[in-house]
Amino acid sequence: KDDRPEGLVPSGNIISGLVAGGDTQDDRLYYHIHAFGWGLEQESWQIASGMVGSLAALKEVVFDREYKDADGLVYPVQLLVQDAMGHRTSDVYDFVRSLPGRAVPYKGAKGRRPRPYTTTKVDCYPGTSKPIPGGVILYTCDSHHYKDQVASKLAINPQDPGALHLHSDATEEFAAHMCVEYVDERGLWQQPKGKRQDWWDSLNYSFIAADLLQLKFRKKIKREIVREKKEASVNPYTGGRNLFGGGR
């Protein structure tokens, strides 16, 4: 842990962007909001983690709340990767369609894949012939690839480049979620039955979001530019463009 309370973004123009990951359960949704630094080392910080009861509540905590640094500069969450599998796939599809360019649906791939992620256009709601207006782009990701990445970050000493930092309010329950899964003899991540690891999954989804946005390749920008763009209600990193909806 560092000395920041939950919700506070590190100051000093060290943040290239905020992203989020959401894990979908039948009766609840877990979320994790994460900040990434500039450059290839990708130092990163936990901003907020929690659980809500509805997708509407998830939208409020991820997109409607303001996350600021100590100087009062607001950092918008630029992308949410939301778990779309299970019994609520149709709801998640509608949810991400209501947030074009800001949220994408996720599906974990089985086994190792040659690429970290692939995309598929889904035209109908699952198990039906009912069309999804405009369709939805589903991201199928190699979860093992991203879990390897997060585990390697957690192994870095907090004082060293590329470390992953927790805020001062991080709980033992959160830490327990980080420690449930293990790598088997095939090099694949496994979850023991009866153990919860929802925040571990949500953290991994936030790393997928950072990869989709290519945060580590962004050039450092002046903080004043971010403030001006925020006041103009335009995402300073995208210029208002929808990066994930094919223009929809």
Secondary structure, DSSP 4 states (H G I P E B T S, - for coil): --SPPTTPBP-SS-EEEEEEEEEE-SS-EEEEEEEEESSTT--EEEEEEEEESSHHHHHIIIIIS--BBTT--B--EEEEEEE--STTHHHHHHHHHTSTTTEEEEEEPSS--SSSEEEEEEEE-TTS-PEEEEEEEEEEE-HHHHHHHHHHHHTS-TTSTT-EE--TT--HHHHHHHTS-EE-TTS-EE--TT---HHHHHHHHHHHHHHHHTGGGPPP--HHHHHHHHHTT--TTTTT--SSSTT-
